[in-house]
């Protein structure tokens, strides 16, 4: 079943909530692929009633970004949801989500202004606002997100904690093509030449992760591996390629000294901007217990590294 207004989605979930059923949500912007399918499948196992939202959120696109070109495949998305056992598709219109006079936004300070936020200053404000609205409209017990958008997961976790939203967040691994390219709805916008070049992101991340796991201690050396590998592909233009603390998203310096870290990057191919990331696990970790739930899922997920490895 498809519903398109906040009142309708609330009305359809009243019986489930009254019966004490566990409601799960997978928020998407449509153009669903195997990465979304993986999240939907995981959420299906985790809840009694599964809702998938499909909404291309205009507030997370900047004025010169690809809102108009963003893929829209609603009929195909509905078929996939039906095959995967989705109970309810919530596909609101833009006026339903942002009615005339809408003036309230959500901003997670600090975390939203670096890396992706520096390149796309209004992006995470749009993400946080629409996710909060979805949580308010659907009131899920659990919501699933993909780890490919790592900074997003950190920001949304902070929002949920700071605003006492009571939604359990869970995260699914990045799903990759056989050549390592992370699945993304934007991949279909790549030219054939750029698609052939794009797996350089995965090669850079893989080389960095291997260096750290084999004992490289100098953060700058691992950062240079990222840049050297990315610069070997002339079709790509690097926005950033960094080694970050997975909780604070600050730039790591010096030596790893057993600290968990994440390699994160963004590269443009023509008009298409791709992001990716990878956990960096030191050969001698400081502690076997990651510091927070996101890091626990991220650092412990071998498939995040191995998927797509030939």
C-alpha positions in Angstrom: 0.0 0.0 0.0 1.2 3.5 -0.8 0.2 6.6 1.2 1.2 10.2 0.5 0.3 12.4 3.5 1.3 12.6 7.1 -2.2 12.0 8.3 -2.6 8.9 6.2 0.6 7.3 7.3 -0.3 8.0 10.9 -3.8 6.6 10.4 -2.5 3.3 8.8 -0.1 2.7 11.6 -2.6 3.2 14.5 -3.7 -0.5 14.7 -0.1 -1.8 14.7 0.9 0.6 17.4 -2.2 -0.2 19.5 -1.3 -3.9 19.2 2.2 -3.2 20.4 3.9 -4.2 17.2 7.4 -3.1 16.4 7.5 -0.6 13.6 10.5 -0.3 11.3 11.5 2.4 8.8 13.9 2.5 5.9 14.1 6.1 4.7 15.1 6.4 1.0 15.0 8.8 -1.9 14.0 6.1 -4.3 15.9 4.7 -7.3 16.2 1.6 -5.1 19.1 -0.8 -5.7 20.7 -3.8 -3.9 22.0 -1.6 -1.1 18.5 -0.4 -0.3 17.3 -4.0 -0.6 19.8 -5.1 2.0 18.5 -2.5 4.4 14.9 -3.4 3.7 15.6 -7.1 4.2 17.4 -6.5 7.5 14.6 -4.2 8.8 12.0 -6.8 7.7 13.7 -9.3 10.1 13.8 -6.7 12.8 10.2 -5.5 13.0 6.6 -6.5 12.7 5.5 -3.7 10.4 7.9 -2.4 7.8 7.6 1.1 6.3 9.8 2.4 3.4 9.7 6.1 2.7 10.4 7.3 -0.9 11.0 11.0 -1.1 13.5 13.0 -3.1 14.1 15.7 -0.4 14.8 19.0 -2.1 16.2 20.7 1.1 19.3 18.5 1.1 20.3 19.6 -2.4 22.2 22.8 -3.0 21.3 25.3 -5.7 23.9 23.9 -8.2 23.4 20.2 -7.3 21.6 17.4 -9.2 18.0 17.6 -7.8 16.4 17.8 -11.2 18.6 14.9 -12.5 18.3 12.7 -9.5 16.9 9.3 -10.7 13.2 8.7 -10.1 12.0 5.1 -10.7 8.9 5.0 -8.5 7.1 2.1 -10.3 10.2 -0.1 -10.1 10.7 0.9 -6.5 7.2 -0.2 -5.6 7.7 -3.5 -7.3 10.9 -4.2 -5.4 9.2 -3.2 -2.1 6.4 -5.6 -2.8 8.9 -8.4 -3.5 10.7 -7.7 -0.2 7.6 -7.7 1.9 7.2 -4.0 2.7 3.9 -3.3 4.4 3.6 0.4 3.7 5.3 2.8 1.2 5.2 6.4 2.4 5.7 8.6 -0.7 4.8 12.2 0.3 4.8 15.1 -2.1 7.0 18.1 -1.5 4.0 20.3 -0.4 3.0 17.6 2.1 6.4 17.6 3.7 7.1 21.4 3.4 3.7 23.2 3.3 3.6 26.9 2.6 5.2 28.9 5.4 7.5 26.1 6.5 10.3 27.7 8.5 11.7 25.2 11.0 14.9 23.3 10.4 17.3 21.1 12.4 21.0 21.6 12.4 23.5 19.4 14.3 26.3 21.9 15.0 29.9 21.1 14.4 29.4 17.7 12.8 27.4 19.2 10.0 29.9 21.8 8.8 32.9 19.5 8.0 33.8 17.2 5.1 30.5 16.7 3.3 29.1 19.7 5.1 32.0 21.9 3.9 31.4 20.9 0.3 27.6 21.0 0.7 26.8 23.6 3.4 23.0 23.1 3.6 23.0 19.3 3.0 22.9 17.9 6.5 20.4 20.5 7.7 18.1 19.2 5.0 18.9 15.6 5.9 18.3 16.1 9.7 15.1 18.0 9.1 13.5 15.5 6.8 14.5 12.5 9.0 13.1 14.2 12.1 9.9 14.8 10.2 9.7 11.2 9.1 10.3 10.0 12.7 7.6 12.3 13.9 5.1 11.2 11.2 5.8 7.4 11.4 7.1 7.1 15.0 9.2 4.0 14.2 10.8 1.9 16.9 13.8 1.2 14.7 15.2 2.8 11.5 17.9 1.4 9.2 20.5 3.5 7.3 23.5 2.5 5.2 27.0 3.0 6.3 28.1 4.4 2.9 26.9 7.8 4.2 29.1 7.5 7.3 29.0 11.2 8.3 25.2 11.1 8.0 25.0 8.2 10.4 27.1 10.1 13.0 25.0 13.2 12.6 21.6 11.4 12.8 22.8 9.5 15.9 23.7 12.7 17.6 20.3 14.2 16.7 18.4 11.2 18.1 20.4 11.4 21.3 20.3 15.1 21.8 16.5 15.3 21.1 15.5 12.2 23.1 13.7 10.8 20.0 13.7 7.2 21.3 14.3 5.7 17.9 16.8 2.8 17.7 19.2 3.4 14.8 20.8 0.4 13.0 23.2 0.5 10.1 23.8 -1.8 7.2 27.1 -2.4 5.4 28.0 -0.8 2.1 27.0 -3.0 -0.8 29.4 -3.0 -3.7 29.5 -3.9 -7.4 31.9 -6.7 -8.3 34.6 -4.1 -9.1 34.2 -2.5 -5.7 32.2 0.6 -6.6 29.8 1.3 -3.8 26.2 1.1 -4.9 24.5 4.5 -5.3 21.5 5.8 -7.1 23.9 8.3 -8.7 25.9 5.6 -10.4 23.4 5.4 -13.2 24.3 9.1 -14.0 27.9 8.2 -14.8 29.1 8.1 -18.4 30.6 4.7 -19.5 34.1 6.2 -19.3 33.5 7.6 -15.8 31.8 4.4 -14.6 35.0 2.5 -15.7 37.1 5.0 -13.7 35.0 5.2 -10.6 36.3 2.0 -8.8 39.4 4.0 -8.0 37.6 5.0 -4.8 37.5 1.5 -3.6 41.1 0.8 -4.6 42.2 3.8 -2.6 40.2 2.7 0.4 41.4 -0.9 0.2 45.1 0.1 -0.1 44.7 2.4 2.9 42.9 -0.3 5.0 45.5 -2.9 4.1 48.4 -0.6 5.1 46.9 0.0 8.5 46.0 -3.6 9.1 49.6 -4.6 8.2 51.1 -2.2 10.8 51.5 1.2 9.2 51.3 3.6 12.2 51.8 7.0 10.5 48.5 8.6 9.7 50.1 10.9 7.1 51.4 8.0 5.2 48.0 6.3 5.0 46.5 9.7 3.9 49.1 9.9 1.2 48.1 6.4 0.0 44.6 7.6 -0.5 45.6 10.7 -2.5 48.2 8.9 -4.6 45.7 6.2 -5.6 43.0 8.7 -6.4 45.3 10.9 -8.4 46.3 8.0 -10.5 42.9 8.3 -12.2 42.8 11.5 -14.2 39.0 11.5 -14.7 38.3 12.0 -11.1 38.5 15.3 -9.2 39.0 14.8 -5.4 36.9 17.0 -3.1 38.5 15.4 0.0 40.3 12.3 1.1 40.8 12.1 4.8 41.5 9.9 7.9 39.0 10.7 10.6 38.0 9.9 14.1 34.8 7.8 13.7 33.0 9.6 16.5 34.1 13.2 16.4 34.8 13.3 12.6 38.0 15.2 13.4 41.1 14.9 11.2 43.5 12.4 12.7 47.2 13.3 13.0 50.4 11.6 14.2 50.2 7.9 14.8 47.2 5.5 15.1 48.4 4.0 18.4 45.6 1.5 18.2 42.9 4.0 17.6 40.0 3.0 15.3 39.6 5.4 12.3 37.7 5.8 9.1 39.0 6.7 5.7 36.5 9.0 4.0 36.5 10.5 0.5 34.5 12.3 -2.1 35.4 12.4 -5.8 33.7 14.0 -8.8 33.4 12.4 -12.2 32.0 14.9 -14.6 28.9 16.3 -12.9 28.5 13.2 -10.6 29.9 13.3 -7.1 30.5 10.0 -5.3 31.4 9.4 -1.7 32.7 6.3 0.0 34.5 5.3 3.3 36.1 2.4 5.0 37.1 1.4 8.6 40.8 1.4 9.4 41.6 -1.2 11.9 45.1 -1.0 13.4 47.1 -4.2 13.6 47.3 -3.8 17.4 44.0 -2.1 18.4 44.0 -0.1 21.6 40.8 -1.8 22.7 38.7 -4.6 21.3 35.5 -2.7 22.3 34.6 0.2 20.0 33.5 3.4 21.7 29.9 3.8 20.4 27.2 1.8 18.6 28.0 3.2 15.1 31.7 2.4 15.5 30.9 -1.1 16.9 28.9 -1.9 13.8 31.3 -0.2 11.4 34.6 -1.6 12.7 33.2 -5.0 13.2 31.7 -5.5 9.8 34.1 -7.5 7.6 31.7 -7.4 4.7 32.1 -3.7 4.5 35.6 -4.4 3.4 35.3 -7.7 1.5 32.2 -7.1 -0.5 33.2 -6.6 -4.1 36.7 -8.0 -3.7 37.6 -10.1 -6.6 
